Amino acid sequence: MTEASISWEVAVLVSDVVLRYRQNYGLGDEIGIEQVQAHEQLEARLTRELLASTPELRWEVFSAAYTELYESLPWLNTTDDSRPAWWTATWLRLVPAHSDVIEVGSGRAALIRDLVRSGHRCVATEISPERGSKHLAESDGLQWHITDGIHLASFEPDDSFDVVISTQVIEHFHPDDLLVHFQNARRILRPGGRYLFDTPHRSSGPHDLSRVFHYERAQFMHLKEYTHDELASTLKAAGFDEVKAVIAFPGVVVQTGIGLRLLRLLDRIEDRMITRTKWKRILRGLLSKVGVSRNIWLAAYRKSA
């Protein structure tokens, strides 16, 4: 192979990576390989720091990491995070009328602003103002709180909300904190309340920066991506009385315990019978064509006091 042909192959690979990066983050032609490299290097270092953090210092480490990420890579705060109208409509149907709602990890608060406009009393939260409150206006009608995202009952009174929500958040938590997060979400819910959340399914990923480089698993700031089975088990261990899968299509939303049991069974069969990540991803792609989402969307209920 000649030097010229090697250079051409390298140029094509670089071009493909940049294109995937732009598509993954909804960015334009102003983004080139320099921005991709800066993001990769920074996020790789921050991921190591997050995973190595101790429980005592975790909030400090996570807050500093996400502040640095969005200050150093300002184009990440301009990405298009809009969702289809049917997706927003589904969330609105899941939240009972006139609810007190808190969102964990609101980002630029697109979803929770829609909930405010629908008559709910809402609190937006983030771990860092760089990602959160600086993007909100007083006219949004939102309260704004800083939390660590994990020890929610240290920031909010027990039994104070009808609904806790998060979307594409828990995969960013340290894996050791997931159970504590669920326990705290249950504590701040009133009896009869619900925790509604979605998160990427591990087998359809990775869904973080790793996707740009075609890695087999999440290696950056999605510190762990989960399955239905793992999350349902952890929610039960946290004390939630009932957990249902949310199945959503344009114009249709169903909460189903039977559906969740089937999805958990699928996870177990997949784990036992399919070892290669590539084939798991292919299976998830095929399942998505018949309506099985690449995301996990769950509703966990606190019924008892």
Wavefront OBJ file of the C-alpha trace (Angstrom):
o trace
v 0.000 0.000 0.000
v 1.425 3.365 -0.977
v 1.837 6.354 1.320
v -0.762 8.228 -0.729
v -3.343 5.460 -0.332
v -2.692 5.280 3.427
v -3.207 9.034 3.711
v -6.444 8.743 1.763
v -7.753 5.966 4.042
v -6.876 8.012 7.111
v -8.665 11.045 5.651
v -11.774 8.947 4.964
v -11.757 7.533 8.496
v -11.396 10.994 9.992
v -14.198 12.295 7.805
v -16.482 9.430 8.908
v -15.748 10.058 12.586
v -16.480 13.778 12.262
v -19.722 13.062 10.405
v -20.882 10.582 13.062
v -19.975 13.093 15.762
v -22.029 15.839 14.141
v -24.975 13.503 13.685
v -24.752 12.133 17.226
v -24.856 15.600 18.796
v -26.948 17.425 16.212
v -24.112 19.754 15.204
v -23.225 21.525 11.976
v -20.310 21.965 9.611
v -18.501 24.272 12.031
v -17.433 21.174 13.986
v -14.241 19.481 12.769
v -11.732 16.910 13.924
v -10.165 19.345 16.417
v -13.421 19.547 18.375
v -13.873 15.769 18.248
v -10.367 15.185 19.579
v -10.812 17.768 22.326
v -14.053 16.103 23.386
v -12.578 12.600 23.351
v -9.523 13.550 25.407
v -11.466 15.554 27.961
v -14.275 13.057 28.418
v -11.848 10.121 28.724
v -10.074 11.893 31.592
v -13.297 12.963 33.283
v -14.705 9.431 33.036
v -11.674 8.052 34.864
v -12.105 10.675 37.587
v -15.817 9.966 37.984
v -15.381 6.206 38.269
v -12.534 6.625 40.772
v -14.484 9.041 42.974
v -15.330 8.038 46.538
v -18.859 8.408 47.930
v -17.681 11.182 50.253
v -16.341 13.332 47.401
v -18.604 12.188 44.582
v -20.852 15.258 44.390
v -17.814 17.549 44.331
v -16.098 15.448 41.655
v -19.220 15.118 39.483
v -20.110 18.802 39.760
v -16.585 19.837 38.814
v -16.491 17.343 35.931
v -19.752 18.445 34.317
v -18.928 22.114 34.814
v -15.588 21.579 33.081
v -17.181 19.546 30.293
v -19.707 22.204 29.304
v -17.379 25.144 29.859
v -14.617 23.544 27.766
v -16.926 22.222 25.024
v -19.545 24.976 24.671
v -20.957 23.473 21.473
v -22.483 20.686 23.595
v -24.810 23.292 25.066
v -26.027 24.226 21.585
v -26.924 20.706 20.475
v -30.439 20.064 19.266
v -32.168 18.238 22.133
v -35.662 18.586 20.725
v -37.860 15.498 20.680
v -40.783 14.476 18.468
v -44.133 15.982 19.436
v -45.541 12.519 20.199
v -42.727 11.909 22.719
v -43.597 15.081 24.638
v -47.296 14.246 24.413
v -46.560 10.833 25.933
v -44.832 12.387 28.933
v -47.754 14.748 29.405
v -50.156 11.797 29.458
v -48.041 9.935 32.014
v -48.125 12.775 34.553
v -51.475 13.121 36.403
v -53.191 16.504 36.213
v -52.001 19.288 38.507
v -49.064 17.316 39.906
v -46.097 18.504 41.923
v -43.190 17.360 39.728
v -39.423 17.332 40.181
v -37.054 16.462 37.353
v -33.626 14.992 38.060
v -31.065 16.289 35.578
v -33.168 18.828 33.703
v -30.435 20.090 31.369
v -32.014 22.925 29.413
v -35.390 21.925 30.855
v -37.291 21.452 27.581
v -39.545 18.716 28.962
v -40.303 20.271 32.308
v -41.166 23.615 30.688
v -43.844 21.738 28.733
v -45.124 20.292 32.011
v -45.321 23.790 33.516
v -47.325 24.980 30.523
v -49.694 22.053 31.124
v -50.512 23.249 34.630
v -48.065 21.301 36.787
v -45.988 22.792 39.608
v -42.422 21.912 38.676
v -38.911 21.932 40.075
v -35.960 21.644 37.687
v -32.628 20.358 38.983
v -29.076 19.898 37.784
v -25.723 19.098 39.281
v -24.097 22.136 37.658
v -25.504 25.581 36.741
v -23.357 25.421 33.588
v -25.731 22.837 32.169
v -28.853 23.904 33.998
v -30.041 27.206 35.467
v -28.102 29.453 33.079
v -30.435 28.214 30.321
v -33.635 29.005 32.184
v -35.552 32.269 32.196
v -37.774 33.609 34.958
v -40.662 33.433 32.526
v -40.319 29.648 32.449
v -42.289 29.530 35.705
v -39.903 26.963 37.161
v -38.257 26.654 40.510
v -34.579 25.840 40.128
v -32.652 23.654 42.610
v -29.112 22.269 42.602
v -28.823 18.638 43.766
v -26.301 15.829 43.484
v -28.985 13.772 41.700
v -28.505 10.898 44.145
v -29.346 11.933 47.707
v -32.558 13.694 46.713
v -34.044 13.488 50.216
v -31.145 15.586 51.489
v -32.310 18.435 49.240
v -36.098 18.002 49.214
v -38.572 17.109 52.016
v -39.893 13.564 52.245
v -43.349 12.992 50.709
v -43.254 16.278 48.779
v -43.858 15.312 45.126
v -46.448 13.412 43.144
v -44.032 12.630 40.321
v -40.270 12.341 39.946
v -39.012 12.270 36.360
v -35.691 11.855 34.604
v -34.854 11.310 30.976
v -31.488 9.997 29.793
v -29.902 10.611 33.203
v -29.299 7.507 35.314
v -26.710 6.140 32.881
v -24.508 9.072 33.943
v -24.542 8.102 37.635
v -21.769 6.147 39.305
v -23.064 2.541 39.219
v -22.637 2.277 42.995
v -25.184 5.087 43.449
v -28.128 3.663 41.498
v -29.861 1.955 44.434
v -29.402 5.021 46.655
v -30.857 7.221 43.908
v -33.951 5.025 43.627
v -34.359 4.915 47.425
v -34.218 8.699 47.613
v -36.622 9.130 44.700
v -39.108 6.946 46.590
v -38.635 8.966 49.789
v -39.535 12.312 48.208
v -42.632 10.829 46.536
v -45.959 10.960 48.293
v -47.817 7.658 48.728
v -49.454 7.032 45.364
v -46.635 8.837 43.570
v -44.575 7.563 40.690
v -41.049 7.800 39.323
v -41.066 8.001 35.510
v -37.781 7.698 33.649
v -36.134 6.567 30.458
v -32.571 5.489 29.777
v -30.745 3.742 26.913
v -30.870 -0.043 26.788
v -27.338 -1.424 27.012
v -27.742 -3.912 24.166
v -28.740 -1.237 21.652
v -25.734 0.924 22.502
v -23.362 2.260 23.294
v -25.160 5.588 23.392
v -22.471 7.994 24.573
v -19.366 9.293 22.774
v -18.357 5.648 22.319
v -20.895 5.396 19.482
v -18.855 7.859 17.409
v -15.825 5.553 17.519
v -17.804 2.307 17.076
v -16.793 0.949 20.488
v -18.683 -2.124 21.659
v -19.677 -0.687 25.047
v -19.988 2.689 26.716
v -16.513 3.900 27.701
v -17.151 7.558 28.403
v -19.595 9.451 30.634
v -22.372 6.910 30.338
v -20.794 5.175 33.301
v -23.193 2.257 32.977
v -26.000 1.421 30.566
v -28.624 -1.006 31.869
v -31.230 -3.623 30.967
v -34.897 -3.813 31.956
v -34.079 -6.736 34.227
v -31.352 -4.914 36.156
v -33.428 -1.783 36.666
v -36.638 -3.545 37.673
v -34.730 -5.595 40.260
v -33.040 -2.490 41.688
v -36.324 -0.554 41.856
v -37.896 -3.403 43.821
v -34.877 -3.488 46.154
v -35.335 0.266 46.685
v -38.856 -0.328 47.991
v -41.073 0.544 45.030
v -44.295 -1.423 45.198
v -44.969 -1.808 41.485
v -42.918 -1.328 38.319
v -44.345 -1.154 34.813
v -42.913 -0.762 31.338
v -44.065 2.274 29.385
v -44.852 1.303 25.802
v -45.307 4.366 23.611
v -46.190 4.992 19.992
v -47.511 8.168 18.380
v -50.958 8.625 19.922
v -50.704 5.556 22.184
v -49.171 5.045 25.630
v -49.544 1.943 27.791
v -48.139 1.104 31.209
v -47.872 -2.644 31.531
v -46.556 -5.030 34.150
v -46.926 -7.986 31.788
v -44.924 -6.133 29.144
v -42.144 -5.522 31.643
v -42.015 -9.207 32.557
v -41.660 -10.098 28.875
v -38.916 -7.507 28.388
v -37.059 -8.821 31.443
v -37.349 -12.370 30.102
v -35.938 -11.184 26.778
v -32.984 -9.636 28.614
v -32.250 -12.901 30.410
v -32.503 -14.995 27.264
v -30.267 -12.566 25.419
v -27.643 -12.611 28.203
v -27.563 -16.417 28.269
v -27.676 -17.133 24.557
v -25.934 -14.194 22.835
v -22.377 -13.385 23.855
v -21.259 -11.018 21.106
v -22.171 -7.363 21.464
v -22.571 -7.067 17.703
v -25.339 -9.675 17.607
v -27.100 -8.140 20.596
v -27.137 -4.809 18.760
v -28.488 -6.474 15.607
v -31.228 -8.173 17.649
v -32.209 -4.848 19.214
v -32.304 -3.246 15.785
v -34.672 -5.940 14.543
v -36.844 -5.649 17.654
v -37.102 -1.882 17.184
v -38.778 -2.520 13.832
v -41.642 -4.279 15.614
v -42.024 -1.613 18.299
v -39.536 -2.615 21.036
v -37.794 0.639 21.913
v -34.017 0.964 22.000
v -34.621 2.825 25.275
v -35.916 1.583 28.595
v -38.944 3.535 29.799
v -40.293 2.618 33.235
v -42.903 3.765 35.747
v -42.184 2.842 39.371
v -44.958 3.368 41.947
v -44.837 4.081 45.645
v -48.186 2.875 46.961
v -47.487 2.476 50.669
v -46.403 5.025 53.255
l 1 2 3 4 5 6 7 8 9 10 11 12 13 14 15 16 17 18 19 20 21 22 23 24 25 26 27 28 29 30 31 32 33 34 35 36 37 38 39 40 41 42 43 44 45 46 47 48 49 50 51 52 53 54 55 56 57 58 59 60 61 62 63 64 65 66 67 68 69 70 71 72 73 74 75 76 77 78 79 80 81 82 83 84 85 86 87 88 89 90 91 92 93 94 95 96 97 98 99 100 101 102 103 104 105 106 107 108 109 110 111 112 113 114 115 116 117 118 119 120 121 122 123 124 125 126 127 128 129 130 131 132 133 134 135 136 137 138 139 140 141 142 143 144 145 146 147 148 149 150 151 152 153 154 155 156 157 158 159 160 161 162 163 164 165 166 167 168 169 170 171 172 173 174 175 176 177 178 179 180 181 182 183 184 185 186 187 188 189 190 191 192 193 194 195 196 197 198 199 200 201 202 203 204 205 206 207 208 209 210 211 212 213 214 215 216 217 218 219 220 221 222 223 224 225 226 227 228 229 230 231 232 233 234 235 236 237 238 239 240 241 242 243 244 245 246 247 248 249 250 251 252 253 254 255 256 257 258 259 260 261 262 263 264 265 266 267 268 269 270 271 272 273 274 275 276 277 278 279 280 281 282 283 284 285 286 287 288 289 290 291 292 293 294 295 296 297 298 299 300 301 302 303 304 305
